[in-house]
Amino acid sequence: MAKKLTSREKDYSQWYNELVQNADLAENSGVRGCMVVKPYGFAIWEKMQSELDRMFKETGHENAYFPLFIPKSYFSKEASHVDGFAKECAVVTHYRLKNDPAGNGVIVDPEAKLEEELIVRPTSETIIWDTYRKWIQSYRDLPILVNQWANVVRWEMRTRLFLRTSEFLWQEGHTAHATQEEAIQETKQMVNIYAKFAKEFMAMPVVIGTKTEAERFAGALETYCIEALMQDGKALQAGTSHFLGQNFAKAFNVKFSTKEGKQEYVWATSWGVSTRLMGALIMTHSDDAGLVLPPKLAPYQVVIVPIYKGEEQLKAVSEVALKVKNELENLSVSVKFDNRDTHKPGWKFAEYELKGVPLRLAIGNRDLENGTIEVARRDTMEKETLKISDIGKKVVNLLDKIQQNLYTKADTFREEKTYTANTYEEFKKLIKSGGFVYAHWDGSSESEEKIKQETKATIRCIPQDIACEEGFCIYSGKRSHRRVLFAKSY
């Protein structure tokens, strides 16, 4: 725990990798491109999962589970979908191993080849819409509002813990509707839920918008997204919601009888966020000393560290510490009392600083005499001495302040790193320095691709809160009706 992290300024990528591993969030596994999420990291993910699951259920969604394996033929039914995922698919071809006759361990049994190969789930639209065909006959069966928490596999060549791994955890919502309007409303509702979660729980400001045709989800008619800005000036796509139209309903022949007795195809959506949110959380708030967690997502919001000499002092300090712990827990504050005798207080301070615990309380023999307790904030590193009799109310208030301060700090950073470019030369200079850049685009895929090739910047989204504005494309000089959001990205 005493090892210092590489500074963000010196090497941001190295800082990130060291932080993820040293703070006990995750580590690389024995399987190339896959990660082991450690208990502390998984506790944060569980908090995210719990809050999102609650928000989904409040809007009428239910959880279900669908198979990990998808017949290869299912992917052939929706052309643009298979084009989008073909290069990332892991394929199961055999179902049995056997001992190598030559004595070299086990080999794949060549006699055990599958009649049809199975794709390890990269996303579930195909298997789910094959299932929905059995569930939907009439307008009375609609809407279907289903979500699943699962893992997916997308075979990545370049991986980074949480941000891009070959296997990752996520949720994917898949809904079916009787009308186009209802499906579009669902798509917008879910991207707004993601934005609300990002702001209220992650303390992370985001831009809501739609993707360009080139950046849309494979098989979607429209993709809505939330884009966040990381401390190194790169954008990170933190969540997406897709209006799928009737593409999958037509591919899998999912029709329903209307009230008038007509047969019509169902309208579809899908939406999801993944453990990539963990990377977003780290890169939005953390510093050179380690992780910085918003109180609402911290595995424990307060840690109490006793300072003592000998068993007698430990007993006296522990008695008061446990009373404080009980008081805080009655106020719905999650607390860890670290009374390990295997580590010194200074070591514990460094550990919890690295792990980003929002508040650290230290209590020793002198504090008992004075009826006080030392409180240290992780976000500002400020310390103050409070009366033990006031600790409950003060801690709750401080946690609220930390949550708000983290959002304000991240939002101020984003505003400072958000620019407007009117010429291509100005654009290239701003993109090189990092940040969000609003600029005019002519709407063509040609200009979009050329800008990407020459600057490595992509159109992150067409923002929903930016009004139409007449101008000229920074690349082609052709007429443009609005600015879009550009950035380099993860």
C-alpha positions as CSV (number, residue, x, y, z in Angstrom):
1,M,0.0,0.0,0.0
2,A,3.0,2.3,0.6
3,K,3.9,2.3,-3.1
4,K,3.3,5.7,-4.8
5,L,1.3,5.8,-8.0
6,T,2.7,7.2,-11.2
7,S,1.4,10.7,-11.5
8,R,-1.4,11.5,-14.0
9,E,0.7,14.2,-15.6
10,K,3.6,11.9,-16.1
11,D,1.7,8.9,-17.6
12,Y,-2.1,8.9,-17.3
13,S,-2.4,5.4,-18.7
14,Q,0.1,4.0,-16.3
15,W,-1.5,5.8,-13.4
16,Y,-4.9,4.3,-14.3
17,N,-3.5,0.7,-14.5
18,E,-1.6,1.1,-11.2
19,L,-4.6,2.5,-9.4
20,V,-7.0,-0.2,-10.6
21,Q,-4.6,-2.9,-9.3
22,N,-3.2,-1.2,-6.2
23,A,-6.7,-0.2,-4.9
24,D,-7.8,-3.8,-5.2
25,L,-10.4,-3.2,-7.8
26,A,-9.4,-5.7,-10.5
27,E,-6.4,-7.5,-12.0
28,N,-5.6,-9.3,-15.3
29,S,-6.5,-13.0,-15.3
30,G,-4.9,-16.1,-16.8
31,V,-7.2,-15.7,-19.8
32,R,-5.8,-13.1,-22.2
33,G,-8.0,-10.0,-22.3
34,C,-10.2,-11.0,-19.4
35,M,-10.1,-9.6,-15.8
36,V,-10.7,-10.7,-12.3
37,V,-12.9,-8.2,-10.5
38,K,-11.8,-8.3,-6.9
39,P,-14.2,-8.0,-3.9
40,Y,-13.6,-4.2,-3.4
41,G,-14.2,-3.5,-7.0
42,F,-17.2,-5.8,-7.2
43,A,-18.7,-4.0,-4.2
44,I,-18.7,-0.8,-6.1
45,W,-20.2,-2.5,-9.2
46,E,-22.9,-4.1,-6.9
47,K,-23.8,-0.6,-5.7
48,M,-24.1,0.6,-9.3
49,Q,-26.2,-2.5,-10.1
50,S,-28.5,-2.0,-7.1
51,E,-29.3,1.6,-7.9
52,L,-29.8,1.0,-11.6
53,D,-31.9,-2.1,-11.0
54,R,-34.1,0.0,-8.7
55,M,-34.5,2.7,-11.3
56,F,-35.4,0.2,-14.0
57,K,-38.0,-1.5,-11.8
58,E,-39.5,1.9,-10.9
59,T,-40.2,2.4,-14.7
60,G,-41.9,-1.0,-15.0
61,H,-39.0,-3.2,-16.1
62,E,-38.5,-6.8,-15.0
63,N,-35.4,-9.0,-14.9
64,A,-35.0,-12.2,-16.9
65,Y,-32.1,-14.3,-18.2
66,F,-31.4,-15.6,-21.7
67,P,-28.8,-18.2,-22.9
68,L,-25.1,-17.4,-23.2
69,F,-24.8,-19.4,-26.4
70,I,-26.5,-18.2,-29.6
71,P,-26.8,-20.3,-32.8
72,K,-24.8,-18.9,-35.6
73,S,-27.8,-18.9,-38.0
74,Y,-29.5,-16.3,-35.8
75,F,-26.9,-13.7,-36.6
76,S,-27.5,-14.2,-40.4
77,K,-31.1,-13.0,-40.0
78,E,-30.2,-9.3,-39.5
79,A,-27.5,-8.2,-41.9
80,S,-26.3,-5.0,-40.4
81,H,-26.2,-6.6,-36.9
82,V,-23.9,-9.4,-38.0
83,D,-21.7,-6.9,-39.9
84,G,-21.3,-5.0,-36.7
85,F,-20.2,-7.9,-34.5
86,A,-18.7,-10.5,-36.8
87,K,-15.1,-9.6,-36.1
88,E,-15.6,-9.8,-32.3
89,C,-17.4,-13.1,-32.0
90,A,-16.0,-16.1,-30.0
91,V,-17.3,-19.3,-31.6
92,V,-17.9,-22.7,-30.0
93,T,-17.3,-25.5,-32.5
94,H,-17.0,-28.7,-30.4
95,Y,-18.6,-30.1,-27.3
96,R,-16.1,-32.6,-25.9
97,L,-12.4,-33.1,-25.0
98,K,-10.5,-36.3,-24.8
99,N,-7.1,-37.5,-23.6
100,D,-4.4,-37.1,-26.3
101,P,-3.3,-40.6,-27.4
102,A,0.2,-39.3,-27.6
103,G,0.1,-38.4,-23.9
104,N,0.1,-34.7,-24.3
105,G,-2.8,-33.8,-22.0
106,V,-6.2,-33.3,-23.5
107,I,-7.3,-32.4,-27.0
108,V,-10.5,-31.4,-28.7
109,D,-12.4,-34.6,-29.8
110,P,-12.7,-34.2,-33.6
111,E,-15.7,-36.5,-33.5
112,A,-17.6,-34.1,-31.2
113,K,-18.1,-31.3,-33.7
114,L,-21.4,-29.3,-33.3
115,E,-23.9,-29.5,-36.2
116,E,-24.2,-25.7,-35.9
117,E,-21.6,-23.5,-34.3
118,L,-22.6,-21.5,-31.3
119,I,-21.6,-17.8,-30.7
120,V,-20.7,-16.8,-27.2
121,R,-23.1,-13.9,-26.5
122,P,-21.7,-10.5,-27.7
123,T,-25.2,-9.0,-27.2
124,S,-28.6,-10.7,-27.0
125,E,-30.9,-9.1,-29.6
126,T,-31.0,-12.3,-31.7
127,I,-31.7,-14.9,-29.0
128,I,-34.2,-12.6,-27.3
129,W,-36.2,-11.8,-30.5
130,D,-36.3,-15.5,-31.3
131,T,-37.8,-15.9,-27.9
132,Y,-40.2,-13.0,-28.2
133,R,-41.7,-14.6,-31.2
134,K,-43.2,-17.2,-28.8
135,W,-44.3,-14.7,-26.3
136,I,-46.1,-12.2,-28.5
137,Q,-49.3,-12.9,-30.4
138,S,-51.6,-10.0,-29.6
139,Y,-51.5,-6.4,-28.5
140,R,-52.5,-7.7,-25.1
141,D,-48.9,-9.2,-24.8
142,L,-47.3,-5.7,-25.2
143,P,-45.3,-4.0,-24.1
144,I,-42.6,-6.4,-22.9
145,L,-40.2,-4.5,-20.7
146,V,-37.3,-6.9,-19.9
147,N,-33.8,-6.4,-18.6
148,Q,-31.0,-8.9,-17.9
149,W,-27.8,-8.7,-15.9
150,A,-25.2,-10.8,-17.6
151,N,-21.7,-11.1,-19.1
152,V,-20.8,-10.8,-22.7
153,V,-17.8,-11.6,-24.8
154,R,-16.4,-9.4,-27.5
155,W,-13.0,-10.5,-28.7
156,E,-10.8,-7.5,-28.2
157,M,-7.1,-7.2,-29.4
158,R,-6.2,-4.3,-27.1
159,T,-7.6,-4.5,-23.6
160,R,-7.6,-2.3,-20.5
161,L,-9.1,-3.2,-17.2
162,F,-12.8,-2.1,-17.0
163,L,-12.6,0.0,-20.1
164,R,-12.2,-2.7,-22.7
165,T,-12.0,-6.4,-21.9
166,S,-12.9,-9.5,-23.9
167,E,-15.4,-10.4,-21.3
168,F,-17.3,-7.9,-19.3
169,L,-20.4,-7.5,-17.1
170,W,-23.3,-5.4,-18.1
171,Q,-27.1,-5.0,-18.2
172,E,-29.0,-5.1,-21.4
173,G,-32.7,-4.1,-21.7
174,H,-34.8,-5.4,-24.5
175,T,-38.3,-4.1,-25.0
176,A,-41.1,-4.7,-27.4
177,H,-43.9,-2.2,-28.2
178,A,-47.0,-1.9,-30.3
179,T,-46.2,1.5,-31.8
180,Q,-43.2,3.4,-33.0
181,E,-44.0,6.3,-30.7
182,E,-44.0,4.1,-27.7
183,A,-40.6,2.5,-28.6
184,I,-39.0,5.9,-29.2
185,Q,-40.3,7.2,-25.9
186,E,-38.8,4.1,-24.2
187,T,-35.4,4.7,-25.8
188,K,-35.3,8.3,-24.7
189,Q,-36.6,7.4,-21.2
190,M,-33.7,5.0,-20.7
191,V,-30.9,7.3,-21.8
192,N,-32.3,9.9,-19.4
193,I,-32.2,7.3,-16.6
194,Y,-28.6,6.7,-17.4
195,A,-27.9,10.4,-17.3
196,K,-29.7,10.8,-14.0
197,F,-27.7,7.9,-12.5
198,A,-24.4,9.4,-13.8
199,K,-25.2,12.7,-12.2
200,E,-26.8,11.7,-8.9
201,F,-24.8,8.6,-8.0
202,M,-21.5,8.8,-10.0
203,A,-21.3,12.6,-9.6
204,M,-20.3,12.6,-13.3
205,P,-21.7,15.2,-15.7
206,V,-22.6,13.9,-19.2
207,V,-23.8,15.2,-22.5
208,I,-26.9,13.5,-23.9
209,G,-27.3,13.1,-27.7
210,T,-27.6,10.8,-30.7
211,K,-25.0,9.0,-32.6
212,T,-24.2,9.6,-36.2
213,E,-25.1,6.8,-38.7
214,A,-21.5,5.7,-38.7
215,E,-21.4,5.4,-34.9
216,R,-24.8,3.8,-34.4
217,F,-25.3,0.4,-32.8
218,A,-25.4,-2.3,-35.5
219,G,-29.1,-2.9,-36.4
220,A,-30.4,0.3,-34.9
221,L,-32.3,3.2,-36.6
222,E,-31.2,5.6,-33.8
223,T,-28.7,5.4,-31.0
224,Y,-29.0,7.7,-28.0
225,C,-26.0,8.0,-25.7
226,I,-24.4,9.8,-22.7
227,E,-20.8,11.0,-23.2
228,A,-18.5,12.0,-20.3
229,L,-15.2,13.8,-20.3
230,M,-12.3,12.1,-18.4
231,Q,-9.4,14.0,-16.7
232,D,-7.0,13.4,-19.6
233,G,-9.4,15.2,-22.0
234,K,-10.7,12.1,-23.7
235,A,-14.4,11.3,-24.0
236,L,-15.9,8.1,-22.7
237,Q,-19.2,6.7,-23.9
238,A,-20.9,5.8,-20.7
239,G,-24.3,4.4,-21.8
240,T,-26.4,3.8,-24.9
241,S,-30.0,3.3,-25.8
242,H,-31.1,2.1,-29.2
243,F,-34.3,2.5,-31.2
244,L,-34.3,-0.7,-33.3
245,G,-37.4,0.0,-35.3
246,Q,-38.9,-3.2,-36.7
247,N,-35.6,-4.6,-37.9
248,F,-35.4,-7.5,-35.5
249,A,-39.2,-8.1,-35.5
250,K,-39.0,-8.6,-39.3
251,A,-35.8,-10.7,-39.1
252,F,-37.5,-13.1,-36.6
253,N,-41.0,-12.7,-37.8
254,V,-42.4,-11.2,-34.6
255,K,-46.0,-10.0,-35.3
256,F,-49.0,-9.2,-33.2
257,S,-52.7,-8.8,-33.8
258,T,-53.8,-5.2,-33.3
259,K,-57.1,-4.2,-31.6
260,E,-58.5,-4.0,-35.2
261,G,-57.4,-7.5,-36.0
262,K,-54.5,-6.6,-38.3
263,Q,-51.1,-8.3,-38.2
264,E,-48.3,-5.8,-37.6
265,Y,-44.6,-6.1,-36.8
266,V,-43.5,-5.2,-33.2
267,W,-41.3,-2.2,-32.5
268,A,-38.1,-2.7,-30.5
269,T,-35.5,-1.1,-28.3
270,S,-32.4,-2.2,-26.5
271,W,-30.2,-0.3,-24.0
272,G,-27.2,-1.0,-21.8
273,V,-24.4,0.0,-19.5
274,S,-21.4,-2.1,-18.5
275,T,-18.5,-2.3,-16.0
276,R,-17.0,0.4,-18.2
277,L,-18.8,2.7,-15.7
278,M,-16.1,1.6,-13.2
279,G,-13.4,3.1,-15.5
280,A,-15.5,6.3,-15.9
281,L,-15.8,6.6,-12.1
282,I,-12.1,6.2,-11.6
283,M,-11.1,8.7,-14.3
284,T,-13.6,11.3,-13.4
285,H,-12.7,11.8,-9.7
286,S,-9.4,10.1,-8.7
287,D,-6.1,11.8,-8.0
288,D,-2.4,11.0,-7.7
289,A,-3.0,9.6,-4.2
290,G,-5.5,7.1,-5.4
291,L,-9.2,6.4,-5.8
292,V,-11.8,9.1,-4.9
293,L,-15.3,7.7,-4.5
294,P,-18.7,9.5,-4.4
295,P,-20.3,8.5,-1.1
296,K,-23.4,7.0,-2.8
297,L,-21.2,4.4,-4.5
298,A,-18.5,3.7,-1.9
299,P,-18.5,0.2,-0.5
300,Y,-18.2,1.9,2.9
301,Q,-18.7,5.6,3.3
302,V,-16.8,5.9,6.6
303,V,-13.9,4.1,8.1
304,I,-13.0,4.4,11.8
305,V,-9.4,3.9,12.7
306,P,-8.5,3.5,16.4
307,I,-5.2,4.9,17.7
308,Y,-4.0,3.3,20.9
309,K,-1.2,1.9,22.9
310,G,-1.9,-1.4,24.6
311,E,-4.9,-3.5,25.2
312,E,-6.5,-1.2,27.8
313,Q,-6.5,1.8,25.4
314,L,-7.8,-0.4,22.6
315,K,-10.7,-1.5,24.7
316,A,-11.7,2.0,25.7
317,V,-11.3,3.4,22.2
318,S,-13.2,0.5,20.6
319,E,-16.1,0.9,23.0
320,V,-16.6,4.5,21.8
321,A,-15.9,3.7,18.2
322,L,-18.5,1.0,18.1
323,K,-21.1,3.4,19.6
324,V,-20.2,5.9,16.8
325,K,-20.5,3.1,14.2
326,N,-23.9,2.0,15.5
327,E,-25.1,5.6,15.5
328,L,-24.0,6.2,11.9
329,E,-25.4,2.9,10.7
330,N,-28.8,3.9,12.3
331,L,-28.6,6.9,10.0
332,S,-28.0,4.6,6.9
333,V,-24.3,5.4,6.7
334,S,-22.1,2.4,5.8
335,V,-19.2,2.1,8.2
336,K,-16.1,-0.1,8.6
337,F,-14.3,-0.2,12.0
338,D,-10.7,-1.3,11.3
339,N,-9.4,-2.7,14.6
340,R,-6.8,-5.0,13.0
341,D,-3.7,-5.2,15.2
342,T,-1.6,-6.3,12.3
343,H,-1.2,-2.8,10.8
344,K,-0.3,0.5,12.2
345,P,-2.7,3.5,12.0
346,G,-0.5,5.3,9.4
347,W,-0.6,2.3,7.1
348,K,-4.4,2.1,7.4
349,F,-4.6,5.9,6.6
350,A,-2.7,5.3,3.4
351,E,-4.8,2.2,2.5
352,Y,-8.1,4.0,2.8
353,E,-6.8,7.1,1.0
354,L,-5.8,4.8,-1.9
355,K,-9.1,3.1,-1.8
356,G,-11.0,6.4,-1.8
357,V,-13.1,6.0,1.3
358,P,-15.0,9.3,1.5
359,L,-14.6,9.9,5.3
360,R,-12.0,8.7,7.7
361,L,-12.6,9.0,11.5
362,A,-9.6,8.6,13.8
363,I,-10.1,8.2,17.6
364,G,-7.5,7.8,20.3
365,N,-7.0,8.2,24.0
366,R,-6.7,12.0,23.9
367,D,-9.9,12.1,21.9
368,L,-11.7,10.2,24.6
369,E,-10.6,12.7,27.2
370,N,-11.8,15.6,25.1
371,G,-14.9,14.0,23.7
372,T,-13.8,14.6,20.2
373,I,-13.0,12.7,17.0
374,E,-10.8,13.6,14.0
375,V,-12.6,13.6,10.6
376,A,-10.7,13.6,7.3
377,R,-12.3,14.1,3.9
378,R,-10.9,12.2,1.0
379,D,-12.1,14.7,-1.7
380,T,-10.3,17.7,-0.3
381,M,-7.9,16.0,2.2
382,E,-9.2,18.5,4.8
383,K,-9.2,17.5,8.5
384,E,-11.3,18.8,11.3
385,T,-12.0,17.9,14.9
386,L,-15.6,17.3,15.9
387,K,-17.5,16.6,19.1
388,I,-18.4,12.9,19.4
389,S,-21.9,14.0,20.5
390,D,-22.4,15.8,17.1
391,I,-20.8,13.2,14.9
392,G,-24.0,11.6,13.4
393,K,-25.5,14.8,12.1
394,K,-22.1,16.2,11.0
395,V,-21.1,13.0,9.1
396,V,-24.4,12.8,7.2
397,N,-23.9,16.5,6.2
398,L,-20.3,16.0,5.2
399,L,-21.2,13.0,2.9
400,D,-23.8,15.1,1.1
401,K,-21.2,17.9,0.7
402,I,-18.6,15.4,-0.7
403,Q,-21.1,14.0,-3.2
404,Q,-22.0,17.5,-4.4
405,N,-18.4,18.8,-4.4
406,L,-17.3,15.9,-6.6
407,Y,-20.0,16.7,-9.1
408,T,-19.2,20.4,-9.1
409,K,-15.5,19.8,-9.5
410,A,-16.1,17.4,-12.5
411,D,-18.6,19.8,-14.1
412,T,-16.3,22.8,-13.7
413,F,-13.5,20.7,-15.3
414,R,-15.8,19.8,-18.2
415,E,-16.8,23.4,-18.8
416,E,-13.2,24.5,-18.8
417,K,-12.3,21.8,-21.3
418,T,-15.2,22.5,-23.6
419,Y,-14.5,24.6,-26.7
420,T,-16.0,25.9,-29.9
421,A,-14.2,25.7,-33.2
422,N,-15.1,27.6,-36.4
423,T,-12.2,26.6,-38.6
424,Y,-10.4,23.3,-39.2
425,E,-7.1,24.7,-38.1
426,E,-8.6,25.9,-34.8
427,F,-10.3,22.6,-34.5
428,K,-7.1,20.6,-34.9
429,K,-5.3,22.7,-32.3
430,L,-8.1,22.3,-29.7
431,I,-8.5,18.6,-30.3
432,K,-4.8,18.1,-29.8
433,S,-5.0,19.7,-26.4
434,G,-7.9,17.5,-25.3
435,G,-11.5,18.1,-24.4
436,F,-14.9,18.5,-26.0
437,V,-15.0,20.6,-29.1
438,Y,-18.3,21.8,-30.7
439,A,-18.0,22.4,-34.4
440,H,-20.1,22.4,-37.6
441,W,-20.3,19.2,-39.7
442,D,-22.0,18.9,-43.0
443,G,-23.7,15.6,-42.1
444,S,-21.7,13.5,-44.6
445,S,-19.9,10.2,-43.7
446,E,-17.1,11.3,-45.9
447,S,-16.3,14.4,-43.9
448,E,-16.7,12.5,-40.6
449,E,-14.3,9.8,-41.7
450,K,-11.7,12.3,-43.0
451,I,-11.7,14.2,-39.7
452,K,-11.3,10.9,-37.8
453,Q,-8.4,9.9,-40.0
454,E,-6.6,13.2,-39.8
455,T,-7.2,14.1,-36.1
456,K,-8.3,10.8,-34.4
457,A,-11.3,12.7,-33.2
458,T,-14.8,11.3,-33.6
459,I,-18.3,12.8,-33.4
460,R,-19.3,11.7,-29.9
461,C,-22.9,12.7,-30.4
462,I,-25.3,15.2,-31.9
463,P,-26.2,16.9,-28.6
464,Q,-29.9,17.2,-27.7
465,D,-29.5,20.5,-25.8
466,I,-27.8,22.4,-28.6
467,A,-30.2,24.4,-30.8
468,C,-29.9,24.5,-34.6
469,E,-27.4,27.0,-35.9
470,E,-26.6,27.8,-39.5
471,G,-22.9,27.6,-40.4
472,F,-20.3,25.8,-42.5
473,C,-18.6,22.5,-42.0
474,I,-15.1,22.9,-40.6
475,Y,-13.8,20.3,-43.0
476,S,-15.7,20.6,-46.3
477,G,-16.9,24.2,-46.1
478,K,-20.4,23.0,-47.0
479,R,-23.5,24.3,-45.3
480,S,-24.3,22.9,-41.8
481,H,-27.4,23.3,-39.7
482,R,-25.9,22.6,-36.2
483,R,-22.8,22.0,-34.2
484,V,-21.9,18.4,-33.1
485,L,-19.6,17.2,-30.3
486,F,-16.2,16.0,-31.2
487,A,-13.5,14.5,-29.0
488,K,-10.8,11.9,-28.9
489,S,-12.2,8.9,-27.0
490,Y,-11.6,5.6,-25.2
